[in-house]
Amino acid sequence: MDTPTTQPTQPTFAALLKSAVTEPGTISAAYSAFHNYSFGNQLLAYAQCSARGIPLGPIASFNRWKELGRHVVKGSKAIELCMPITLKRTDDESGDDVTFTRFVFRRNWFVLAQTDGQPYEAPAPAAWDRTRALEVLGVTEIPFAHTNGNCQGYATGRSIAINPVAALPHKTTFHELAHVVIGHTSETELTDDERTPRDIREVEAEATALLCVAALNLPGQAECRGYIQAWYAGQEIPDPSARRIFKAADAILKAGRPADAQ
């Protein structure tokens, strides 16, 4: 049941991100069904289920379903997800063994609808707690001191500041956290307002905010999409940026959930 593939048969992470940005409902549906997996894999699973007409639901390996008292229905085609594997190689110069991580695609998972047996209902995603997330991420919230009334928030170093009257405080919080988590603030102080330049740092932060607010069904999704879609009109988000966006959103959402719900 474990079939590795050297080349991905599913869309690139950039393509998955673009689909999520342009199709309302995709992110929240994928997160609700597959919240125990990374964002990239959530959207990979969502895309495959949608294409094959499989109802969304919990996913697990063949053996895990057996442990849960269920069996995979004969003839079911496995879902393909991306997973890291740790490998070793010998350094040509030093002769030392060096470990590195490679991401491979494996068809090793099945959706609840592809199984039969004992009743099973997966727990709902745990509630996200802002205070816990800041603590786990090592980010400090500082008083908002910007004189520009249009500024919604800003990030500097390992700190964020949110305008007390921000129109969409959750979206702004996620946007500023993304700047910190991705590493933008290690370069320079960033200020966000309606005239923020549409460079890659801002798109990465705004796309991260979209994933977070959409996953948690919070206000601000339309505003995020409007900004990102305007940027798409000129060029595509490269795959490395899409990976950073997914990784940042995963880190932010995981940080805000209880440890026993990871």
Secondary structure as UniProt FT lines:
FT   STRAND          3..5
FT   HELIX           13..22
FT   TURN            24..25
FT   HELIX           26..34
FT   TURN            35..36
FT   HELIX           39..52
FT   STRAND          59..61
FT   HELIX           62..67
FT   TURN            68..69
FT   STRAND          70..72
FT   TURN            74..75
FT   STRAND          79..90
FT   TURN            92..94
FT   STRAND          97..111
FT   HELIX           112..114
FT   STRAND          115..117
FT   HELIX           130..137
FT   STRAND          140..141
FT   TURN            149..150
FT   STRAND          153..156
FT   TURN            157..158
FT   STRAND          159..162
FT   TURN            164..165
FT   HELIX           169..182
FT   HELIX           184..186
FT   STRAND          190..192
FT   TURN            194..195
FT   HELIX           200..215
FT   TURN            216..217
FT   TURN            219..220
FT   HELIX           221..232
FT   TURN            233..234
FT   HELIX           239..255
FT   HELIX           259..261
//
